[in-house]
Amino acid sequence: MRELALKYFNRENYRRALELFLEELENSQTKEDIAFNANLVGLCLYFLHYPKESLKYFEIALEHTEGYENDKVQGNIDEVNRYIERITQDIEEIKERLEEEDDREKKGILLSNLGLLYYLIGKREDAEENFVEAEKIFRNSNNKIALAALYTNFAMLYEDLRQLDYLYRALDIFQKEGHIKGAVDTLHALALYYLEDDYLEEAYYFIEKELELVEKLEDVEIKRRAYELAADVAMELGKIQEGMKYTEMAAKLSP
């Protein structure tokens, strides 16, 4: 099971990896296994934007390590605490700006940014509340691109079909408005949505749609991200030649 958990972790499917590492942690018998699994649970929670919850598991890992490994776990704890402090400070700064801002359009952007910060620190309900207020403003001002970007933010809050609904809403607007980068990012998110539950054919469909647009962008990192995901899924589908092709394309863009 550990190999499977690591596979999902390396694919950045942290939700699935988290489930497996939690099960591994529950069944751990040695200090080394407890530390290993607790640390990876902590990392999964951190990458899923639950930083405060991740600290609990890093502390468990810390209790079961010594020497260099102990220092590494302590480094994770220190990094998470710095992250929480930084995001908390940013939240307070935006809240102050909101009180002073009279322009509705700018206020909508601030509300969207505030919601995103709340999401990053694990406060989903506060994030949703601010996104809802921003949506009202962007609808009234007919700011379609801002609305589409907001829908991709909404999608991150949910683990059910609401995520899919918001991604489709965003994609529809980006495509109609000819916003290529927005469409590429949303297609990538749709591919990851299906990949999270191992719907490989559906994921590959959206990856192919993404690849049709990604060449129109100059962003090397976005291209490399798309090629790496395409290679990973193609290989799992048995599309060996395609997988090798995308692996080579990604390698050429690596620093």
C-alpha positions in Angstrom: 0.0 0.0 0.0 2.9 2.4 0.7 4.0 2.1 -2.9 0.5 3.0 -4.1 0.4 5.9 -1.7 3.7 7.2 -2.9 2.5 6.9 -6.5 -0.5 9.1 -5.8 1.7 11.5 -3.8 4.2 11.8 -6.6 1.4 12.4 -9.0 0.2 15.2 -6.7 -3.0 13.4 -6.0 -2.7 14.4 -2.4 -6.3 13.5 -1.4 -5.9 9.9 -2.4 -2.4 9.7 -1.0 -3.7 11.1 2.3 -6.3 8.4 2.7 -3.6 5.7 2.1 -1.0 7.2 4.4 -3.5 7.7 7.2 -4.3 4.0 6.9 -0.6 3.1 6.9 -0.1 5.3 9.9 -2.9 3.6 11.8 -1.2 0.2 11.2 2.4 1.4 11.8 4.3 -0.6 14.5 7.8 0.8 14.5 9.0 4.4 15.3 10.4 4.6 11.8 7.1 3.7 10.1 5.1 6.1 12.4 7.5 8.9 11.6 7.5 8.2 7.8 3.7 8.0 7.5 2.9 10.9 9.9 5.3 13.1 8.0 3.7 12.3 4.7 0.2 12.8 6.1 1.4 16.2 7.2 2.8 17.0 3.8 -0.5 15.9 2.1 -2.5 18.1 4.4 -0.2 21.0 3.8 -0.4 20.6 0.0 -4.2 20.3 0.3 -4.1 23.7 2.1 -4.9 22.5 5.6 -1.7 23.9 7.2 -2.9 24.0 10.8 -4.1 20.4 10.6 -0.7 19.3 9.1 1.1 20.5 12.2 -0.5 17.8 14.3 1.0 15.1 12.2 4.4 16.7 11.9 4.5 16.8 15.7 3.8 13.1 15.7 6.6 12.5 13.2 8.9 14.7 15.3 8.4 12.6 18.4 9.5 9.5 16.5 12.7 10.8 14.9 16.2 11.6 15.8 19.2 13.4 14.3 19.0 14.5 10.7 15.5 13.2 10.2 14.3 15.1 13.3 15.8 18.3 11.8 14.0 17.7 8.5 10.6 17.3 10.3 11.3 20.4 12.4 12.0 22.2 9.2 8.6 21.3 8.0 7.0 22.6 11.2 8.9 25.8 10.9 7.9 26.3 7.3 4.2 25.7 8.0 4.3 28.2 10.9 5.9 30.8 8.7 3.3 30.1 6.0 0.4 30.5 8.4 1.9 33.7 9.8 2.4 35.1 6.3 -1.1 34.3 5.1 -2.7 35.6 8.3 -0.9 38.9 7.8 -2.0 39.1 4.2 -5.6 38.5 5.3 -5.5 41.3 7.7 -4.0 43.7 5.1 -6.7 42.9 2.6 -9.4 43.3 5.2 -8.1 46.8 5.9 -8.0 47.6 2.2 -11.6 46.4 1.8 -12.8 48.8 4.5 -11.2 51.7 2.6 -12.2 50.7 -1.0 -15.2 52.4 -2.6 -14.7 51.1 -6.2 -17.0 48.1 -6.6 -14.8 46.4 -9.2 -11.7 46.7 -7.1 -13.7 45.6 -4.1 -14.7 42.4 -6.0 -11.1 41.6 -6.7 -10.1 42.2 -3.1 -13.0 39.9 -2.0 -11.8 37.2 -4.4 -8.2 37.5 -3.2 -9.4 37.4 0.4 -11.4 34.2 -0.3 -8.3 32.6 -1.9 -6.2 33.4 1.2 -8.8 31.9 3.5 -8.8 28.8 1.3 -5.0 28.6 1.5 -5.1 28.6 5.3 -7.9 26.0 5.4 -10.9 28.2 6.2 -13.2 27.0 3.5 -16.4 28.6 4.9 -14.8 32.0 5.1 -13.5 31.6 1.6 -16.9 30.7 0.2 -18.5 33.7 1.9 -16.0 36.1 0.2 -16.3 34.3 -3.2 -20.1 34.7 -3.0 -19.8 38.5 -2.4 -17.3 38.8 -5.2 -19.5 36.9 -7.6 -22.4 39.4 -7.0 -20.1 42.2 -8.0 -18.6 40.6 -11.1 -22.1 39.6 -12.3 -23.4 43.1 -11.9 -20.4 44.6 -13.7 -20.5 41.9 -16.4 -16.8 41.2 -15.8 -16.8 37.8 -17.5 -13.1 37.0 -17.2 -13.0 37.9 -13.5 -16.1 35.7 -13.0 -14.6 32.8 -14.8 -11.4 33.1 -12.6 -13.6 33.2 -9.6 -15.4 30.0 -10.6 -12.1 28.2 -10.7 -11.5 29.4 -7.1 -15.0 28.2 -6.1 -14.1 24.8 -7.6 -11.2 24.4 -5.2 -13.5 24.5 -2.2 -15.4 21.3 -3.0 -14.7 17.6 -3.4 -18.1 16.7 -5.0 -19.9 17.5 -8.2 -19.9 21.2 -7.4 -16.2 21.3 -8.3 -17.0 19.9 -11.7 -19.9 22.3 -12.2 -17.7 25.4 -11.4 -14.9 24.2 -13.7 -17.3 23.8 -16.6 -18.8 27.2 -15.9 -15.3 28.7 -16.0 -14.2 26.8 -19.1 -17.4 27.9 -21.0 -16.6 31.6 -20.3 -12.9 31.4 -21.0 -13.6 29.7 -24.4 -16.2 32.2 -25.4 -14.0 35.1 -24.4 -11.0 33.6 -26.2 -8.9 33.6 -23.0 -6.4 30.8 -23.8 -4.5 30.7 -20.6 -7.7 30.5 -18.5 -9.0 27.7 -20.8 -5.7 25.8 -20.5 -5.6 26.1 -16.7 -9.2 25.0 -16.4 -8.8 22.0 -18.8 -5.8 21.0 -16.7 -7.9 21.2 -13.5 -10.6 19.1 -15.2 -8.0 16.4 -16.1 -6.9 16.3 -12.5 -10.5 16.1 -11.3 -10.9 12.8 -13.2 -7.4 11.6 -12.6 -8.0 11.9 -8.8 -10.5 8.9 -9.1 -8.5 7.1 -11.7 -10.8 7.9 -14.6 -7.9 7.8 -17.0 -9.7 8.0 -20.3 -11.7 11.0 -19.2 -8.6 12.7 -17.8 -6.7 12.1 -21.1 -9.6 13.6 -23.0 -9.1 16.9 -21.2 -5.3 16.7 -21.4 -5.6 16.4 -25.2 -7.9 19.4 -25.3 -5.3 21.3 -23.2 -2.5 20.3 -25.5 -4.4 21.7 -28.5 -4.2 25.1 -26.8 -0.9 25.1 -24.9 1.3 25.7 -27.9 -0.3 29.1 -28.3 1.2 30.1 -24.9 4.8 31.3 -24.3 4.7 30.0 -20.7 7.3 27.2 -20.5 6.2 26.0 -17.1 2.6 25.6 -18.2 3.8 23.6 -21.3 6.0 21.4 -19.2 3.2 20.8 -16.7 0.9 19.7 -19.5 3.5 17.4 -21.1 4.4 15.7 -17.9 0.7 15.0 -17.1 0.1 13.8 -20.6 3.1 11.5 -20.4 2.0 10.1 -17.0 -1.6 9.3 -18.1 -0.6 8.0 -21.6 1.8 5.5 -20.0 -0.9 4.3 -17.6 -3.3 3.9 -20.6 -0.7 1.8 -22.4 -0.1 4.6 -25.0 3.7 4.0 -24.8 4.7 5.9 -27.9 2.7 9.0 -26.9 3.9 8.7 -23.3 7.6 8.7 -24.5 6.9 11.6 -26.9 5.5 13.8 -24.1 8.2 12.8 -21.7 10.8 13.9 -24.2 8.9 17.2 -24.8 8.8 17.8 -21.1 12.5 17.0 -20.6 13.4 19.6 -23.3 11.7 22.3 -21.2 13.2 21.3 -17.9 15.8 23.7 -16.4 
